[in-house]
Every structure is written in C-alpha cells, then in structure tokens.
Amino acid sequence: MSEVKTEKMGFEAEVSRLLHMMVHSVYSDREIFLRELISNASDACDKLRYEALTKPDLASGEFGIAITADADAKTLTIEDNGIGMDRDDLIANLGTIARSGTANFVDQLTGDSKKDMQLIGQFGVGFYSVFMVADMVHVTTKKAGDEHAWLWSSAGEGSYEIAEATKEAAGTKIVLHMKDDAKEFLERFRLQKIITTYSDHIAVPITLAINGGDKKDDDADEPKVVNEGSAIWTRPKSEITDEQYAEFYRHVGHGFDDPSVTLHYKVEGMQEYTVLLFVPTKQPMDLFDPARKNRVKLYVKRVFITDDSDDLLPGWLRFMRGVVDSQDLPLNVSREMLQNNPTLERMSKAITKRVLSEFEKLAEKDTEKFEAIWGEFGAVIKEGIYEDFERRDAILKIARFKSTGVDGWTSLADYVSRMKDKQSAIYYITGTDAEAVKRSPQLEGFRAKGIEVLLLSDAVDDFWLQMAPDFEGKPFKSITRGASELKDIAGDDKEDESEKAPEGELAKLTALMKEVFGDKIKDVRASDRLTTTAACLVADDSGMDMHMERILKAHNQLGGAISAKILEINPGHAVIRKLAERAGDKGAIDTLADPVLLLLDQAKILEGDELDDTAAFARRLSAAMEKGLA
Ligand SMILES: Nc1ncnc2c1ncn2[C@@H]1O[C@H](COP(=O)(O)OP(=O)(O)OP(=O)(O)O)[C@@H](O)[C@H]1O
C-alpha cells in the first residue's frame, strides 16, 4: 500500500488570529457552531442539487444531513451528501478568509476577548467557530464527480494538515473531538433543542443519532429526523414564528442581526412565484464592496439556482436578503440564461415595485422604523434615483434627508410643505462630511431667513442630483452655485438693519479685489448668503456644483481644469466694511492686497480646498497678526 502523503500548511495570518480567539473563547453562545455547520451542509446540498440538474449522475438519492454524537469517543459528527470539496477548495475555504467582510471583521479585533466576542455575535465566523467547542477537527470530503477524497485536520492553532483519504460517496463529513467543557453538545436533548431553534427551516432532513454514553436511551443508534425539513417559504405564514423567520434570515442572508422587515408572499396567475425577503437591521459589512456575494437566492421549483444573479433585484436593493422561488423558469436554466431573461425581468420588476410600496406603507405607518432603515440603507437606495429611471419618482417619494429645518429626517414632500412664499426651488448643499456641511458659510443667509436647506453628505448625492432635476416640479438647487435669490424670498427675518458698507465703497472694493485676484477668481460680488462669515466661494450659475467638481477632480475626471469661482463678500462684516472704507485711498491696491488675498485663502479653507501657496498665506497671516498685536 502506498504511504499517505500528509502536507502541513499554515493558516493565513487573519485566520490564525481568528482561531486563537476561538480556541481561547469564553463566548456564551458556543452552540452557534452547529448552526454554522448545518448551514454549510445545507448550502452544499443546494449546490449539488443544482449541478445535478445537468449532470444527474452526480447526485444519488435524497439529500440529507446526519448528526451523530458519541459520548464515549467524545465526538460529534456532521455529515452531508452535498457538493463536497476538492483539495483546492479545502485550502481556499478552510485555510483563508474568503469573505471580504470577514477579513474586515478580523481587522476590528482588539485582542480584548470580551470585546472580540461581542464582535463574533455581530458577524459570526462560519466554520471556524467549531474551535470554540472542539480541540481537534477532521474534515473528510469528496467533491461530486471527483475520484479523490481528502482529509483536512487541525487543532485550530497555527496550521492544518491535508492528506488524501478514502470516502465512498460525495459530500463532507466533519468530526469534532469535543473539548472537556463542551460535552453538553453530545447530549440528545441539548442537540435537538439547538437544531430546532436554529435549523428547523433547513430544507433537507437533519437526522440525529446518539451513540454510547447513557444506554438508557432506547433510541441509541437509531437516527431520527429532527427538523421540519420543508422549505420555509413554502409554508403558510400563519405557521411560521418570528423567531423561525429570523433564523432563516440568518441562514440565507449570512446575517447576524434580526431582520427589520420580513416580506413573505406568493404570486399566482400570469406568473407564479414565492417571495421571502428580508431587510436587515444593520448594514452588512460588505454593502459597498463591489465583489460582494450573498444576494437574494433564486430557486426554481424549490431547487437552488444561484445567489449572484444581477437580474433578480436591482443593485440599489442589494442589502435585501432572502429567497425568490419561481415556478415559471425552466429547471435547467443556466446562470448565463438568466441574463436578459424576460420571465426573470418581469418578476424582478414586480418584486421591486412591491418592495417600494412596502417601504412607502412603512414610512407612513411606522415612520421611526422606516427612518432607521433609511439611516442604514438610504445611501444605497438613492443609487436607484440615477440608475433606475422608471423608479425615480417612487424613490424620491420615500427618500429621507437631513435638513436645516428639522432635527431628524425629512421627506421631500414635507420639505415642500414648509417652503417659504416665493421660494420656488428645493435648496441643498453637498459635502463629504455631514458635520462640516452643517457649518458651511453659504448656509448663513438661508438660516437667518429660516429657509430650509437639505444637507447631503452621501457620496451618491452628487450623482443622483445630476439625474433628477426636480421633485414634483420643484427644481433642486445647490446653494453653492449661482446667484442667491434670497432677497426675493419672503423669509422669517425682520428687515435687516445691520450696518453695511455703502454701495459706492463696496463697488471700489470689489473692483480692487478683482484686480488683485486676476484670473484666480471669476468675479467678486456682494453676497446675501452670509451673515457672520466675511467671504465665501460659490460656483458660477453655468458651472458645476463645487463639491461635484472636487469629487471629479479627485478621480482625475476633469483633466486638471477646475473652473474659476466667484468670491462673495459680506457687506455687513466688520472686515469688509473697513476694507471698503479704504478701497478708494491712494495706493490702496498695495496696502490692501495682502488682507484681500487672505480673505480669498480663508474662503478656500472653509471649502476644504488646498491653498495655491501656503507659505505666502502663512506670511500674510503673521503680518496681519503682528499688526493686530502692535
Ligand atoms: N459541508 C460543506 N460542504 C461543502 N463546502 C463547505 C462545507 N462547509 C464549508 N464549506 C465551504 O467552506 C466555505 C467557508 O465556510 P464558512 O462557514 O467559514 O463561511 P461561509 O459559509 O461562506 O459564510 P458564513 O459563515 O457567513 O455562512 C463555504 O463557503 C463553503 O464553500
């Protein structure tokens, strides 16, 4: 007999960190390891069922998951007849961290076991959780269609071994050698409870058999089916508890929170399908990762087809989790055939519409709940405003925004209802940092008049604004672009009686400033947007919004050309009044050049822009301070 070659391999650094934590864990919910293993086993059965559609020889008989506890040997065995793994799969799946989200999670580990354990509760760690209860793990696996089987073994610290093995049928058998303090997981009652709590919804039968130990158990050796075994979405709503829905959500969506919305319905008639969708409570870690997996799963007549179809739900609903089971698509539909498939397209449209109308209802019925959802996923939903022309109005209707007029969120309809007399536009300002946006000088005049401005700080905001010119006929208008119409709008304020620089002096000052700035600035003009700041920059009416321009510049989309801005000055500000007073003096252009350039730099700093010449700025500022202190 030829000698079995065993290869020893090191875990990826992140896995090692994770395992170290598992091995030394003090986590109270250790039982979740079983949920993870059953979940993987069920996914493996789903995958093979799909493969077998085109290659029927691959699968033999009914799918199932067998759990066997042996109290004498202190082992717990979980065996499935699913897809199995070959050598490369084993290395990729049980030696590295494949999910980008998990790598992210590991980065957040602090080394403080209590805090880290809380993180596990939030994110979960899949297969690796077995090392909370086992000090030795053997995985024997054979990929469907392969000749070779493999044995993966590890004690969970530093390294694992892979050797060729023998196994009759395709599938995976995981043997856990339980730690002394984890013997509870070898008892029938305990195991049965865990399986029904976490895995009742699993659509393949799970059997449990207990060997050794308490011989009084008459059923020893006799495997018994312990779960419901039917696909949860096929059962009537009235028979499913919230907890069962939540467990299914965690299984299907790889989530670790509770769903905030559960949408379960059946469509019959022209098209026939069942939908069981969930909105998570928290953002999944990989929400903004372009390579993110785990979308909604598509089943055809109970057979899992794919979980990465881009055509099932639009990208802007990518936070949704769950299952859509179609009766109309052919069972042998390949993943490629799903692209541009008219049946799928119709179904996708109808589901999207339904989701939106559920959101609309929720926004009316339970505003607080809807706003919590918006807070987590609004930034993604807003992508739909520019991606999904047909749904634009519907999304704008449910969209929520931060605004200067309210503490929490506002809808556009509510904003419009608060608009002032003669206010024709919906005003907004965009920026990258919500707090910095709130402090923008351009807001001053609007605040003083009680005119509301939407404060937009999601990256997507600048983009959808390009595509959505108005909401119910009211145009969106950036307050950092073009001349302000503040004086024409009837605001809350009394007649502004603050002392202002006289018109004539102001005209001289603006002329002087233009001369000093040359082509650095397109124009200088008196502002009615400012109340406390001396000067600010705005874009030309025909120009691009300043924040948008900055984003494009950062992504090298502008070819380096940034358009010249307009400097607006505040005629009521003490500095402007003083400068205006002297603007007509002889030689003013020399004496006032430095303070005027300082004003421009100040306005740039307020915008978060870089200064052309920081050394000159520092020199001018020092000179001004010296004068002030003299
Ligand atoms: N019983 C099994 N049969 C076949 N492949 C498996 C089995 N168990 C695990 N795998 C493979 O190993 C991978 C890693 O499993 P792991 O539980 O760590 O993460 P996951 O299932 O991808 O994500 P999550 O933990 O969020 O469920 C799986 O994606 C799968 O490809």
The ligand as an SDF file (V2000), in Angstrom:
LIG
                    3D

 31 33  0  0  0  0  0  0  0  0999 V2000
  -20.1170   20.9300    4.3760 N   0  0  0  0  0  0  0  0  0  0  0  0
  -19.5450   21.6270    3.3980 C   0  0  0  0  0  0  0  0  0  0  0  0
  -19.5890   21.1840    2.1220 N   0  0  0  0  0  0  0  0  0  0  0  0
  -19.0180   21.8810    1.1110 C   0  0  0  0  0  0  0  0  0  0  0  0
  -18.3700   23.0480    1.2830 N   0  0  0  0  0  0  0  0  0  0  0  0
  -18.2820   23.5350    2.5380 C   0  0  0  0  0  0  0  0  0  0  0  0
  -18.8450   22.8590    3.6560 C   0  0  0  0  0  0  0  0  0  0  0  0
  -18.5820   23.5880    4.7560 N   0  0  0  0  0  0  0  0  0  0  0  0
  -17.9060   24.6840    4.3410 C   0  0  0  0  0  0  0  0  0  0  0  0
  -17.7180   24.6490    3.0130 N   0  0  0  0  0  0  0  0  0  0  0  0
  -17.0410   25.6690    2.1850 C   0  0  0  0  0  0  0  0  0  0  0  0
  -16.2690   26.4630    3.0280 O   0  0  0  0  0  0  0  0  0  0  0  0
  -16.6410   27.8510    2.9010 C   0  0  0  0  0  0  0  0  0  0  0  0
  -16.3970   28.5710    4.1830 C   0  0  0  0  0  0  0  0  0  0  0  0
  -17.3690   28.2410    5.1400 O   0  0  0  0  0  0  0  0  0  0  0  0
  -17.6940   29.2460    6.2930 P   0  0  0  0  0  0  0  0  0  0  0  0
  -18.7690   28.6570    7.1440 O   0  0  0  0  0  0  0  0  0  0  0  0
  -16.4330   29.5900    7.0270 O   0  0  0  0  0  0  0  0  0  0  0  0
  -18.1830   30.5530    5.5710 O   0  0  0  0  0  0  0  0  0  0  0  0
  -19.4830   30.8050    4.6680 P   0  0  0  0  0  0  0  0  0  0  0  0
  -20.4250   29.6610    4.8050 O   0  0  0  0  0  0  0  0  0  0  0  0
  -19.0010   31.1250    3.2980 O   0  0  0  0  0  0  0  0  0  0  0  0
  -20.0700   32.1180    5.2870 O   0  0  0  0  0  0  0  0  0  0  0  0
  -20.9620   32.2440    6.6140 P   0  0  0  0  0  0  0  0  0  0  0  0
  -20.1130   31.8790    7.7540 O   0  0  0  0  0  0  0  0  0  0  0  0
  -21.3670   33.6630    6.6360 O   0  0  0  0  0  0  0  0  0  0  0  0
  -22.1160   31.3220    6.4670 O   0  0  0  0  0  0  0  0  0  0  0  0
  -18.0710   27.8030    2.4150 C   0  0  0  0  0  0  0  0  0  0  0  0
  -18.4090   28.9690    1.7050 O   0  0  0  0  0  0  0  0  0  0  0  0
  -18.0400   26.5650    1.5070 C   0  0  0  0  0  0  0  0  0  0  0  0
  -17.5550   26.9120    0.2270 O   0  0  0  0  0  0  0  0  0  0  0  0
  1  2  1  0
  2  3  1  0
  2  7  2  0
  3  4  2  0
  4  5  1  0
  5  6  2  0
  6  7  1  0
  6 10  1  0
  7  8  1  0
  8  9  2  0
  9 10  1  0
 10 11  1  0
 11 12  1  0
 11 30  1  0
 12 13  1  0
 13 14  1  0
 13 28  1  0
 14 15  1  0
 15 16  1  0
 16 17  2  0
 16 18  1  0
 16 19  1  0
 19 20  1  0
 20 21  2  0
 20 22  1  0
 20 23  1  0
 23 24  1  0
 24 25  2  0
 24 26  1  0
 24 27  1  0
 28 29  1  0
 28 30  1  0
 30 31  1  0
M  END
$$$$
